[in-house]
Amino acid sequence: MRTNNMKQNLVITALAVLSNFYLNIASAAEGDVGEAAPADDRYCTTCHGAQGGGNIGIEGPRIAGMEGWYLKRQLENFRAGIRGTHPDDYQGIEMQPMAAKLTDESIDDIVDWVGSWEYVPVTPTIEGNVNQGRTAYQSCAACHGANAEGNEALGAPALAGQNDWYLVTQIKHFKKGLRGTHQNDTYGSQMVAMVASLRNEEAILNVASYINTLGK
């Protein structure tokens, strides 16, 4: 369970990043700096890691190697308030203001920029019963693929190669209704229904552990 200190650290980090974000925007508007690049490493890499490999300290997931169509959809969802507005979704609350100021053009630029990063395999951080996780994952495979490779036609992103701690957090968020309950989040509502089969913490860890074995 997240402690009060961890909550405070997340809030402090979010305020610091947002402060830097808006100061840079203000400077660009006043002509203090050159032409502002919408995909500036002062923003994304602050939370997602220098190479986009994720930052466990503030739970910013890996975005290097993420499908462009999925990254675009999530940025649009954050911008529209479809994601990142629940008061208990601390990571989403950090991200939502970042996306709120983005234009369609800047989202496309960010997607292209991130798409140029080299994918670096993530390091597993959790352990569970892989055999039980394999069994539980079969219902996930219908959308995310037998090897967790994702399926754009179904709007399901790849899970293989993602930070396991992030997968665990998002599954819990879907289960708790912190994500996927907005009326316009069609794919999220599907996930809310699917994760119901993972009845406890152990089952969630097992699935994430099995996904770790699939690689990228």
MISEBA-290520 format. One line per 10 residues: number of its first residue (from 1); their letters; for each residue x, z, y of C-alpha. Coordinates in pm, 1 decimal. Example, Ala and Ser with C-alpha at 12.3 -4.5 7.8 and 13.67 -1.06 7.14 Angstrom:
# MISEBA-290520
1> as> 1230.0:780.0:-450.0  1367.0:714.0:-106.0
This chain:
# MISEBA-290520
1> mrtnnmkqnl> 0.0:0.0:0.0  133.5:-86.5:343.8  250.4:220.5:537.0  183.6:289.5:903.8  551.1:232.2:980.5  537.4:-110.7:818.2  228.3:-194.0:1022.1  405.4:-87.0:1338.8  711.2:-295.3:1251.7  495.9:-602.7:1196.9
11> vitalavlsn> 321.1:-551.0:1530.1  652.5:-500.9:1711.7  797.3:-812.8:1550.6  488.1:-1015.0:1636.8  501.7:-903.7:2000.5  871.6:-987.7:2024.5  824.0:-1333.8:1877.4  519.0:-1403.0:2090.6  702.9:-1287.0:2400.6  988.4:-1525.8:2327.9
21> fylniasaae> 740.1:-1803.9:2249.3  548.4:-1774.9:2575.3  859.9:-1719.1:2788.0  1003.0:-2045.3:2658.0  677.3:-2225.5:2725.8  672.8:-2085.2:3079.3  1034.5:-2186.6:3138.8  965.6:-2539.4:3018.3  663.0:-2565.2:3246.0  873.8:-2457.5:3546.8
31> gdvgeaapad> 1146.1:-2706.8:3467.5  1404.9:-2438.8:3387.4  1495.6:-2612.7:3066.1  1501.5:-2970.2:2948.3  1215.2:-3147.0:2784.1  1059.2:-2894.0:2549.4  1064.2:-2988.4:2182.9  740.2:-2884.9:2008.0  939.6:-2813.5:1691.9  1194.7:-2570.5:1832.6
41> drycttchga> 1397.0:-2352.5:1596.3  1341.1:-2059.3:1830.2  989.7:-2043.9:1689.4  940.5:-2138.2:1323.5  1276.7:-2017.3:1196.8  1234.0:-1676.4:1357.9  979.8:-1583.5:1092.4  1035.4:-1843.0:819.9  1414.0:-1823.4:793.1  1697.2:-2033.3:932.7
51> qgggnigieg> 1651.9:-2293.9:659.7  1279.8:-2241.0:621.4  1328.8:-2054.1:294.8  1110.8:-1755.9:385.3  1173.3:-1413.1:532.0  1065.5:-1123.4:314.4  1127.3:-871.1:593.0  827.2:-992.6:790.6  663.2:-1182.2:505.7  704.5:-1529.1:651.7
61> priagmegwy> 677.0:-1771.3:357.2  899.6:-2062.2:261.7  798.4:-2377.2:445.7  1097.9:-2597.6:358.4  977.0:-2828.6:84.5  610.9:-2756.0:157.2  382.5:-3058.2:143.8  327.3:-3204.1:488.2  -47.4:-3244.3:438.9  -82.5:-2878.8:342.6
71> lkrqlenfra> 135.4:-2750.0:626.1  -68.4:-2957.4:871.4  -396.3:-2821.1:736.9  -280.1:-2463.0:766.3  -152.7:-2510.1:1122.2  -487.2:-2663.3:1213.0  -670.9:-2374.6:1044.5  -466.3:-2117.6:1233.1  -522.6:-2305.9:1558.1  -897.8:-2318.7:1501.6
81> girgthpddy> -922.0:-1951.0:1404.4  -1025.1:-2040.4:1051.0  -726.3:-1842.3:930.8  -535.1:-1551.1:1080.2  -813.1:-1367.2:1261.4  -905.3:-1088.9:1019.1  -777.1:-759.4:1165.3  -614.6:-660.3:835.7  -431.2:-990.8:790.3  -115.8:-876.5:968.6
91> qgiemqpmaa> 90.5:-1184.5:886.3  -193.2:-1417.0:982.5  -240.6:-1237.9:1314.1  126.2:-1305.7:1388.9  87.6:-1674.6:1309.9  -246.9:-1753.8:1469.7  -133.7:-1726.8:1836.1  167.1:-1945.3:1756.0  -60.7:-2225.0:1637.4  -327.7:-2173.1:1904.3
101> kltdesiddi> -123.2:-2357.6:2168.3  -29.5:-2654.0:1949.8  -161.6:-3002.6:2016.6  -227.3:-3258.7:1744.3  95.0:-3430.3:1845.7  304.9:-3114.6:1829.0  161.5:-3028.5:1486.6  265.2:-3373.3:1364.1  610.8:-3321.8:1513.0  648.7:-2985.2:1342.4
111> vdwvgsweyv> 537.6:-3127.7:1009.4  792.6:-3407.8:1040.7  1063.8:-3164.6:1147.2  1002.0:-2923.9:860.6  982.1:-3218.7:623.4  1343.7:-3299.9:704.3  1466.6:-2961.1:579.2  1629.7:-2939.7:241.4  1444.9:-2731.2:-14.7  1650.1:-2440.3:-146.7
121> pvtptiegnv> 1521.7:-2259.6:-459.5  1379.6:-1917.3:-382.6  1493.9:-1599.0:-554.1  1235.0:-1422.9:-775.9  1163.8:-1068.2:-660.6  899.2:-947.9:-905.9  864.1:-911.1:-1279.9  554.6:-923.6:-1492.5  434.0:-1026.1:-1835.1  504.1:-1399.8:-1836.8
131> nqgrtayqsc> 301.0:-1464.1:-2152.9  -7.5:-1299.1:-2010.2  56.6:-1478.2:-1683.1  67.3:-1812.6:-1863.5  -275.4:-1745.4:-2011.9  -422.8:-1637.6:-1679.8  -273.3:-1936.7:-1501.0  -473.1:-2187.1:-1705.5  -768.1:-2158.6:-1468.3  -530.5:-2215.2:-1173.9
141> aachganaeg> -387.6:-2527.3:-1339.1  -716.6:-2712.5:-1295.8  -637.1:-2750.6:-925.3  -269.6:-2664.1:-880.2  -143.4:-2857.8:-1182.1  -2.4:-2760.1:-1519.9  339.5:-2708.5:-1364.3  204.9:-2569.3:-1037.0  314.1:-2893.6:-872.5  1.8:-2916.5:-655.7
151> nealgapala> -265.9:-3182.8:-621.6  -327.3:-3341.4:-281.7  -649.0:-3507.0:-400.0  -793.9:-3160.8:-464.5  -635.2:-3006.3:-156.8  -434.6:-2768.2:-376.5  -73.4:-2701.9:-269.9  222.6:-2660.4:-500.3  280.1:-2300.6:-605.1  604.4:-2356.3:-793.2
161> gqndwylvtq> 902.1:-2275.1:-574.2  707.0:-2058.5:-330.2  816.4:-1700.4:-261.9  656.0:-1485.4:-531.5  592.7:-1199.9:-288.3  399.8:-1441.5:-68.1  188.3:-1563.9:-359.1  103.7:-1204.6:-447.7  9.0:-1123.4:-87.8  -215.6:-1426.6:-51.0
171> ikhfkkglrg> -392.9:-1367.8:-382.3  -466.1:-1014.1:-265.4  -588.2:-1146.3:68.8  -830.2:-1381.7:-101.9  -954.0:-1098.4:-323.7  -1005.4:-864.3:-27.4  -1176.4:-1126.2:186.1  -895.2:-1136.4:441.8  -863.1:-1509.4:382.5  -1102.3:-1777.9:263.7
181> thqndtygsq> -1423.9:-1631.2:401.8  -1456.2:-1841.2:718.0  -1750.7:-2079.2:693.5  -1524.9:-2378.4:759.2  -1257.4:-2285.0:506.1  -1379.3:-2494.8:214.6  -1061.6:-2470.4:9.6  -1022.3:-2102.0:85.4  -1371.3:-2025.3:-42.3  -1281.4:-2197.4:-368.3
191> mvamvaslrn> -978.9:-1969.6:-399.1  -1189.7:-1659.2:-335.9  -1397.2:-1751.2:-639.3  -1096.5:-1835.3:-857.2  -892.5:-1519.1:-794.9  -1184.0:-1303.3:-906.9  -1054.3:-1346.8:-1262.3  -735.5:-1160.1:-1168.5  -883.2:-815.6:-1191.7  -590.6:-593.6:-1098.8
201> eeailnvasy> -237.4:-573.2:-959.9  -83.2:-623.2:-1301.4  -269.7:-950.3:-1357.3  -159.3:-1079.6:-1016.8  204.7:-994.8:-1085.4  183.0:-1160.7:-1425.9  59.0:-1488.5:-1279.6  324.6:-1487.5:-1008.5  591.4:-1415.7:-1268.9  476.7:-1710.5:-1477.2
211> intlgk> 478.4:-1940.9:-1174.7  839.1:-1833.4:-1116.5  930.0:-1989.0:-1450.9  796.2:-2328.0:-1347.4  1054.8:-2385.0:-1076.2  1022.4:-2649.0:-805.9
